Amino acid sequence: MADAVPATLVAERAEKLDTFLAVTDSTSRPDAQLRLEAHGWDLNAAVDAFLSGAPPPDASVPAELVQQAHAPAQGTAQSGAAHASSAANTATGNGALAPPRQPQQGWQGILRFLCLPFRMAFSFVSFLTSKLLELMGVQPLLTASPEGRNAAQDFAIKFEASFGNTHARFTRTSLVQALRTAGREYKFALVYIHDENREACNSFCRSVLQDGQVIRFIDEAFIFWAASTRFAETVQARSEFRLTHLPALAIVEGHPTRPPGRVIAMKQANAFGGPMDAAGVFQWMQRVQERYGVSLISARIQQEERETNRLLRQQQDEEFQRALEEDRLKEQRKRQEEERVAREVREAEQKERETRERRARKQELLGEEPPAQGAVTASVVLRMPDGSRNTRRFLRDTKLEMLFDWADTLGVEIGQALLVSSYPRRAFKYPEDKDMSIAEAGLTPSAMLLIEERVD
């Protein structure tokens, strides 16, 4: 049965184990313990072996054998080789040799040797710092809560959980975004730095931040950003705004594009500015707002003037563009109208030319008027709309098409007119009746035809 290890030795080994982990940045305590045991709990030898790239020892190999394998050679080279071979054969138990260590290149060994003191010093200082902070009860700063909340969101949720829902409107964005919002809305940003481990801060939350008068004034005049010193963003803001005593308030000038802003005024516990009760805080905010709020009003007026001028220029540009568009459309309509008139003139001229040519052909086809032969011919009188009369003889078997052609040569639009006999009244249409003969139409031996407008 192994002898019990003294308590002092246990504490010493635990300290060496923690130091090894800190110096080497290792995260495996079992691996670190194996390395220390392999070197007889010699911290420097274990660190040197780790930094030189030695693989971790096998847990099944006795510590004495591993220590012999890593110990410097003594005596002759043959003696060292014999010790190494014996240790390897014993470790494997079956005579098989352990895998040889990979040789290190010379320049890598030199670099490790040169950097070793700096690395050990830095790691040791980091280890001592973390231990000192741990002993002092200081927790590492957070960039986000374990739930993924930022500093402002975390404070708002914990405030409601601890003190209730009576509070001013918390801005739940980053401080940079809060300052930009304040700049855009022409307000000051009110920054509150909170330490949840200080009873003064918790008392301030209950007595001041839940006061009705303070809440109304904050909601009306400020963009309110509050956060705990557990977060790195809060600590940075506290440093930039030089808030040395907590609880602390700072009124900061925002800017829409260039945060962080300029601190206008600050109020801290046990420092300048009077008591941190609700009445004192309210009066302080009022004084600051009355003194510096004029700059916000001036900035707002200037921005409104710039916006008004911008809108005026925009309106003028739009009116100018509208006028140009109207002129363009007017010119386009004028050009289209001119083109339409020119097209109609061309079409009318073309139609008139075609009509003249058509009537000339028909006049030529009519030929000479047949001589009067009694029952063989028929005399037709065509009364024009202007009252004039035209007379011509046709053979009785002549088709009405020739009669319509004769009317066409006289200027009658035969497609839009009716040739009407008065008694008995009959109306003849073109081209429906063109194949009917003059005799079939009852226009013998003579007839008078009137010109009427065709409406069908």
C-alpha positions as CSV (number, residue, x, y, z in Angstrom):
1,M,0.0,0.0,0.0
2,A,1.5,3.4,-1.1
3,D,2.3,5.9,1.6
4,A,0.0,8.8,2.0
5,V,1.2,12.0,0.2
6,P,1.7,14.9,2.7
7,A,-0.7,17.8,2.4
8,T,2.1,20.3,1.7
9,L,3.3,18.2,-1.2
10,V,-0.2,18.0,-2.6
11,A,-0.5,21.9,-2.5
12,E,2.9,22.3,-4.1
13,R,2.1,19.9,-6.9
14,A,-1.3,21.7,-7.5
15,E,0.5,25.0,-7.7
16,K,3.0,23.6,-10.2
17,L,0.2,22.1,-12.2
18,D,-1.6,25.5,-12.4
19,T,1.6,27.2,-13.3
20,F,2.3,24.7,-16.1
21,L,-1.2,25.2,-17.5
22,A,-0.8,29.0,-17.4
23,V,2.7,29.1,-19.0
24,T,2.0,26.6,-21.8
25,D,-1.6,27.8,-22.5
26,S,-2.6,24.1,-22.2
27,T,-6.2,23.2,-21.4
28,S,-5.8,19.5,-20.5
29,R,-5.0,19.0,-16.8
30,P,-4.5,15.2,-17.2
31,D,-2.0,15.8,-19.9
32,A,-0.2,18.4,-17.8
33,Q,-0.1,16.1,-14.8
34,L,1.3,13.3,-16.9
35,R,4.1,15.6,-18.2
36,L,5.0,16.7,-14.7
37,E,5.0,13.2,-13.3
38,A,7.2,12.1,-16.2
39,H,9.7,14.7,-15.1
40,G,9.5,14.0,-11.4
41,W,7.4,17.2,-10.9
42,D,10.3,19.3,-12.2
43,L,8.3,22.3,-13.6
44,N,11.2,23.7,-15.8
45,A,12.0,20.3,-17.3
46,A,8.3,19.7,-18.1
47,V,7.9,23.1,-19.7
48,D,11.1,22.7,-21.8
49,A,9.9,19.3,-23.0
50,F,6.5,20.7,-24.0
51,L,8.0,23.7,-25.8
52,S,10.5,21.5,-27.6
53,G,7.6,19.5,-29.2
54,A,7.9,16.3,-27.1
55,P,4.7,14.2,-27.4
56,P,2.8,13.6,-24.1
57,P,3.9,10.4,-22.2
58,D,1.7,7.3,-22.3
59,A,-0.3,6.9,-19.1
60,S,0.6,3.2,-19.1
61,V,4.4,3.8,-19.0
62,P,5.9,4.1,-15.5
63,A,7.0,7.6,-14.7
64,E,10.6,6.4,-13.9
65,L,11.0,5.0,-17.4
66,V,9.6,8.1,-19.1
67,Q,11.9,10.3,-16.9
68,Q,14.9,8.2,-18.0
69,A,13.9,8.6,-21.7
70,H,13.8,12.4,-21.3
71,A,16.8,12.7,-19.1
72,P,20.1,14.0,-20.6
73,A,22.5,11.2,-21.7
74,Q,25.3,10.3,-19.2
75,G,28.5,8.4,-19.9
76,T,29.2,7.2,-23.4
77,A,26.8,7.2,-26.3
78,Q,26.5,3.4,-26.1
79,S,25.4,3.7,-22.5
80,G,22.7,6.3,-23.4
81,A,21.5,4.2,-26.3
82,A,21.3,1.1,-24.0
83,H,19.2,3.0,-21.4
84,A,16.8,4.3,-24.1
85,S,16.5,0.8,-25.6
86,S,15.8,-0.7,-22.2
87,A,13.2,1.9,-21.4
88,A,11.4,1.4,-24.7
89,N,11.5,-2.4,-24.5
90,T,10.1,-2.3,-21.0
91,A,7.4,0.2,-22.0
92,T,6.1,-1.9,-24.8
93,G,6.3,-5.2,-22.9
94,N,6.8,-7.2,-26.0
95,G,10.2,-6.1,-27.2
96,A,8.8,-3.7,-29.8
97,L,10.5,-0.4,-30.1
98,A,8.5,2.8,-29.3
99,P,8.1,5.3,-32.2
100,P,11.2,7.5,-32.5
101,R,10.8,11.2,-31.9
102,Q,11.0,13.4,-35.0
103,P,14.2,15.3,-35.3
104,Q,13.8,19.1,-34.9
105,Q,15.4,21.4,-37.4
106,G,18.2,23.5,-36.0
107,W,16.7,26.9,-36.7
108,Q,13.4,25.9,-35.1
109,G,15.2,24.8,-31.9
110,I,17.1,28.1,-31.8
111,L,13.9,30.2,-32.3
112,R,12.2,28.2,-29.5
113,F,15.1,28.7,-27.2
114,L,15.3,32.5,-27.9
115,C,11.5,32.9,-27.5
116,L,11.2,30.7,-24.5
117,P,12.0,33.3,-21.8
118,F,9.6,35.9,-23.3
119,R,6.8,33.3,-23.6
120,M,7.2,32.0,-20.1
121,A,7.4,35.5,-18.7
122,F,4.2,36.6,-20.5
123,S,2.3,33.5,-19.6
124,F,3.4,33.7,-16.0
125,V,2.3,37.4,-15.7
126,S,-1.0,36.5,-17.3
127,F,-1.4,33.6,-14.8
128,L,-0.6,35.9,-11.8
129,T,-2.9,38.6,-13.1
130,S,-5.8,36.2,-13.5
131,K,-5.2,34.8,-10.0
132,L,-5.0,38.3,-8.5
133,L,-8.2,39.3,-10.2
134,E,-9.8,36.1,-9.0
135,L,-8.7,36.7,-5.4
136,M,-10.0,40.3,-5.6
137,G,-13.4,39.0,-6.8
138,V,-13.1,40.8,-10.2
139,Q,-15.0,39.0,-13.0
140,P,-13.7,39.2,-16.6
141,L,-15.4,41.9,-18.7
142,L,-18.1,40.8,-21.2
143,T,-18.8,41.8,-24.7
144,A,-22.2,40.1,-24.5
145,S,-24.1,38.2,-21.9
146,P,-24.3,34.4,-22.0
147,E,-27.7,34.8,-23.5
148,G,-26.3,37.0,-26.3
149,R,-27.6,40.3,-25.0
150,N,-25.6,43.5,-25.3
151,A,-24.9,45.8,-22.3
152,A,-28.0,47.9,-22.6
153,Q,-30.3,45.0,-23.2
154,D,-28.9,43.1,-20.2
155,F,-29.3,46.1,-17.9
156,A,-32.9,46.7,-19.0
157,I,-33.9,43.1,-18.4
158,K,-32.2,42.8,-15.1
159,F,-33.6,46.2,-14.0
160,E,-37.1,45.0,-14.6
161,A,-36.4,41.7,-12.9
162,S,-35.1,43.5,-9.8
163,F,-37.0,46.7,-9.6
164,G,-40.1,46.3,-11.8
165,N,-41.4,47.9,-15.0
166,T,-41.6,51.5,-13.7
167,H,-38.7,53.3,-15.4
168,A,-37.8,55.6,-18.3
169,R,-37.5,54.3,-21.8
170,F,-34.2,52.4,-22.0
171,T,-32.3,52.5,-25.3
172,R,-31.4,48.9,-25.9
173,T,-28.7,49.5,-28.6
174,S,-25.0,50.0,-28.3
175,L,-23.8,53.4,-26.9
176,V,-22.6,54.4,-30.3
177,Q,-26.0,53.8,-31.8
178,A,-27.7,55.6,-28.9
179,L,-25.5,58.7,-29.5
180,R,-26.3,58.6,-33.2
181,T,-30.0,58.4,-32.4
182,A,-29.7,61.4,-30.1
183,G,-27.9,63.4,-32.8
184,R,-30.6,62.6,-35.3
185,E,-33.4,63.6,-32.9
186,Y,-31.6,66.7,-31.6
187,K,-31.5,65.5,-28.1
188,F,-28.8,64.9,-25.5
189,A,-27.9,61.3,-24.5
190,L,-28.3,60.5,-20.8
191,V,-25.7,57.8,-19.8
192,Y,-26.1,55.9,-16.6
193,I,-23.2,53.6,-15.3
194,H,-24.3,50.9,-12.9
195,D,-22.5,48.5,-10.6
196,E,-24.8,45.8,-9.4
197,N,-22.4,44.9,-6.6
198,R,-22.8,48.4,-5.0
199,E,-25.8,49.0,-2.8
200,A,-25.6,52.7,-3.7
201,C,-26.3,51.9,-7.3
202,N,-29.2,49.6,-6.4
203,S,-30.6,52.3,-4.1
204,F,-30.2,54.9,-6.9
205,C,-32.3,52.7,-9.3
206,R,-35.1,52.4,-6.7
207,S,-35.2,56.0,-5.5
208,V,-34.2,58.0,-8.6
209,L,-34.7,56.0,-11.8
210,Q,-38.2,55.0,-10.6
211,D,-39.3,58.5,-9.6
212,G,-42.2,59.7,-11.8
213,Q,-41.0,63.2,-12.3
214,V,-37.5,62.0,-13.3
215,I,-39.0,59.4,-15.7
216,R,-41.2,62.0,-17.5
217,F,-38.3,64.4,-17.9
218,I,-35.9,61.7,-19.2
219,D,-38.5,60.4,-21.7
220,E,-39.2,63.9,-23.0
221,A,-35.6,65.3,-23.1
222,F,-33.1,62.5,-23.5
223,I,-32.1,59.3,-25.2
224,F,-31.5,57.2,-22.1
225,W,-28.7,54.6,-22.2
226,A,-27.8,52.5,-19.1
227,A,-25.5,49.6,-18.6
228,S,-23.6,47.6,-16.0
229,T,-19.8,47.7,-15.5
230,R,-19.8,43.9,-16.1
231,F,-19.5,44.8,-19.8
232,A,-16.4,46.1,-21.6
233,E,-18.5,48.7,-23.5
234,T,-19.6,50.2,-20.2
235,V,-16.1,50.3,-18.8
236,Q,-14.8,52.0,-21.9
237,A,-17.6,54.6,-21.7
238,R,-16.9,55.2,-18.0
239,S,-13.2,55.8,-18.9
240,E,-14.0,58.1,-21.8
241,F,-16.5,60.2,-19.8
242,R,-14.2,60.2,-16.7
243,L,-16.8,58.8,-14.4
244,T,-14.8,57.9,-11.3
245,H,-17.6,57.4,-8.7
246,L,-20.7,55.3,-9.0
247,P,-23.6,55.6,-9.5
248,A,-22.9,58.2,-12.2
249,L,-24.8,60.0,-14.8
250,A,-23.4,61.9,-17.8
251,I,-25.2,64.1,-20.3
252,V,-23.5,63.6,-23.7
253,E,-23.9,65.5,-26.9
254,G,-24.8,63.1,-29.7
255,H,-24.0,63.3,-33.3
256,P,-25.7,61.4,-36.2
257,T,-22.4,60.3,-37.8
258,R,-19.5,61.0,-35.4
259,P,-19.9,59.4,-31.9
260,P,-18.7,59.4,-29.2
261,G,-20.0,62.8,-28.3
262,R,-18.8,65.5,-26.0
263,V,-19.7,65.3,-22.3
264,I,-21.9,68.3,-21.4
265,A,-22.3,67.6,-17.7
266,M,-21.9,64.7,-15.2
267,K,-23.2,63.8,-11.8
268,Q,-21.6,61.2,-9.6
269,A,-22.0,59.9,-6.1
270,N,-19.7,61.3,-3.4
271,A,-18.4,63.8,-5.9
272,F,-19.4,67.1,-7.4
273,G,-23.0,68.0,-8.2
274,G,-24.9,67.6,-4.9
275,P,-27.0,64.7,-3.6
276,M,-28.0,61.8,-5.9
277,D,-31.6,61.8,-4.8
278,A,-34.5,62.2,-7.2
279,A,-35.1,65.9,-6.6
280,G,-31.3,66.7,-7.0
281,V,-31.0,64.7,-10.2
282,F,-34.2,66.3,-11.6
283,Q,-33.0,69.8,-10.8
284,W,-29.5,69.0,-12.3
285,M,-31.1,67.7,-15.5
286,Q,-33.3,70.8,-15.7
287,R,-30.3,73.2,-15.3
288,V,-28.3,71.4,-17.9
289,Q,-31.2,71.4,-20.3
290,E,-31.9,75.1,-19.8
291,R,-28.3,76.1,-20.3
292,Y,-27.3,73.8,-23.2
293,G,-30.6,73.0,-24.7
294,V,-30.4,76.3,-26.7
295,S,-27.7,74.7,-28.9
296,L,-30.1,71.8,-29.7
297,I,-32.8,74.3,-30.6
298,S,-30.4,76.2,-32.8
299,A,-29.1,73.1,-34.4
300,R,-32.7,71.9,-35.0
301,I,-33.7,75.3,-36.6
302,Q,-30.6,75.2,-38.8
303,Q,-31.4,71.7,-39.9
304,E,-35.0,72.6,-40.5
305,E,-33.8,75.6,-42.6
306,R,-31.4,73.3,-44.5
307,E,-34.2,70.8,-45.0
308,T,-36.6,73.5,-46.1
309,N,-34.0,74.8,-48.6
310,R,-33.4,71.3,-49.8
311,L,-37.1,70.7,-50.3
312,L,-37.4,74.1,-52.1
313,R,-34.6,73.2,-54.4
314,Q,-36.1,69.8,-54.9
315,Q,-39.5,71.3,-55.7
316,Q,-37.9,73.8,-58.1
317,D,-36.0,71.1,-59.8
318,E,-39.1,69.0,-60.1
319,E,-41.1,72.0,-61.5
320,F,-38.3,72.6,-64.0
321,Q,-38.2,69.0,-65.0
322,R,-42.0,69.0,-65.3
323,A,-41.8,72.2,-67.5
324,L,-39.2,70.5,-69.7
325,E,-41.4,67.5,-69.9
326,E,-44.4,69.5,-70.8
327,D,-42.5,71.4,-73.4
328,R,-41.2,68.1,-74.8
329,L,-44.7,66.7,-74.9
330,K,-46.1,69.8,-76.5
331,E,-43.3,69.8,-79.1
332,Q,-44.0,66.1,-79.6
333,R,-47.8,66.7,-80.0
334,K,-47.1,69.6,-82.4
335,R,-44.8,67.4,-84.5
336,Q,-47.3,64.6,-84.5
337,E,-50.1,67.0,-85.5
338,E,-48.0,68.3,-88.3
339,E,-47.1,64.8,-89.4
340,R,-50.8,63.9,-89.3
341,V,-51.9,66.9,-91.3
342,A,-49.1,66.2,-93.9
343,R,-50.1,62.6,-94.0
344,E,-53.8,63.5,-94.5
345,V,-52.8,66.0,-97.2
346,R,-50.8,63.3,-99.0
347,E,-53.6,60.8,-98.6
348,A,-56.1,63.3,-99.9
349,E,-53.9,64.2,-102.8
350,Q,-53.4,60.6,-103.5
351,K,-57.1,59.9,-103.3
352,E,-57.9,62.8,-105.5
353,R,-55.3,61.7,-108.1
354,E,-56.7,58.2,-108.0
355,T,-60.3,59.5,-108.4
356,R,-59.3,61.6,-111.4
357,E,-57.5,58.7,-113.0
358,R,-60.5,56.4,-112.3
359,R,-63.0,58.9,-113.7
360,A,-60.8,59.5,-116.8
361,R,-60.7,55.7,-117.5
362,K,-64.5,55.5,-117.0
363,Q,-65.1,58.5,-119.3
364,E,-63.0,56.8,-121.9
365,L,-64.9,53.5,-121.5
366,L,-68.3,55.3,-121.8
367,G,-67.5,56.2,-125.4
368,E,-69.9,58.1,-127.7
369,E,-73.5,58.5,-126.7
370,P,-75.7,56.2,-128.9
371,P,-78.1,57.9,-131.3
372,A,-81.8,58.1,-130.5
373,Q,-83.5,54.9,-131.8
374,G,-86.8,54.9,-130.1
375,A,-87.4,51.6,-128.4
376,V,-83.7,50.7,-128.4
377,T,-82.4,53.5,-126.3
378,A,-83.4,55.2,-123.1
379,S,-82.8,58.8,-122.1
380,V,-81.7,59.3,-118.5
381,V,-81.7,62.7,-116.8
382,L,-79.4,62.9,-113.6
383,R,-80.3,65.7,-111.3
384,M,-77.3,66.8,-109.2
385,P,-77.5,67.9,-105.6
386,D,-76.8,71.5,-106.7
387,G,-79.9,71.4,-109.0
388,S,-78.0,71.0,-112.3
389,R,-79.1,68.4,-114.8
390,N,-77.2,66.1,-117.0
391,T,-78.7,63.9,-119.8
392,R,-77.4,61.0,-121.7
393,R,-78.8,58.2,-123.8
394,F,-78.1,54.5,-123.1
395,L,-79.0,51.4,-124.8
396,R,-81.8,49.5,-123.1
397,D,-79.7,46.5,-122.3
398,T,-76.9,48.5,-120.8
399,K,-76.0,47.5,-117.3
400,L,-76.6,50.0,-114.5
401,E,-72.8,49.8,-113.8
402,M,-72.3,52.1,-116.8
403,L,-75.0,54.4,-115.5
404,F,-73.1,54.5,-112.1
405,D,-69.8,55.1,-114.0
406,W,-71.4,58.0,-115.9
407,A,-72.5,59.5,-112.5
408,D,-69.0,58.9,-111.2
409,T,-67.5,61.0,-114.0
410,L,-69.9,63.8,-113.1
411,G,-68.5,63.9,-109.6
412,V,-70.9,61.7,-107.7
413,E,-69.4,59.5,-105.0
414,I,-71.3,56.4,-106.2
415,G,-70.3,54.3,-103.2
416,Q,-71.9,56.8,-100.8
417,A,-75.0,57.8,-102.9
418,L,-78.3,56.4,-104.2
419,L,-79.7,56.9,-107.6
420,V,-83.4,57.3,-107.0
421,S,-86.3,57.4,-109.5
422,S,-89.2,59.5,-108.4
423,Y,-92.1,57.6,-109.8
424,P,-92.4,54.8,-109.1
425,R,-89.8,55.4,-106.4
426,R,-86.9,53.1,-106.7
427,A,-83.4,53.5,-105.2
428,F,-80.4,51.9,-106.9
429,K,-77.2,51.1,-105.0
430,Y,-73.7,50.5,-106.1
431,P,-72.4,47.8,-106.4
432,E,-75.5,45.8,-105.4
433,D,-77.5,46.8,-108.5
434,K,-74.7,47.2,-111.0
435,D,-75.6,44.1,-113.0
436,M,-79.2,45.1,-113.5
437,S,-80.0,46.4,-117.0
438,I,-81.6,49.8,-117.6
439,A,-84.7,48.1,-119.0
440,E,-85.0,45.8,-115.9
441,A,-84.7,48.9,-113.8
442,G,-87.7,50.4,-115.5
443,L,-85.8,53.5,-116.8
444,T,-87.2,53.3,-120.3
445,P,-87.9,55.1,-122.5
446,S,-86.8,57.9,-120.2
447,A,-86.3,58.6,-116.5
448,M,-85.0,61.2,-114.1
449,L,-82.7,60.0,-111.3
450,L,-82.1,62.0,-108.1
451,I,-78.9,61.9,-106.1
452,E,-79.5,61.0,-102.4
453,E,-77.0,60.2,-99.6
454,R,-76.7,56.6,-98.7
455,V,-77.1,55.9,-95.0
456,D,-76.7,52.1,-94.7
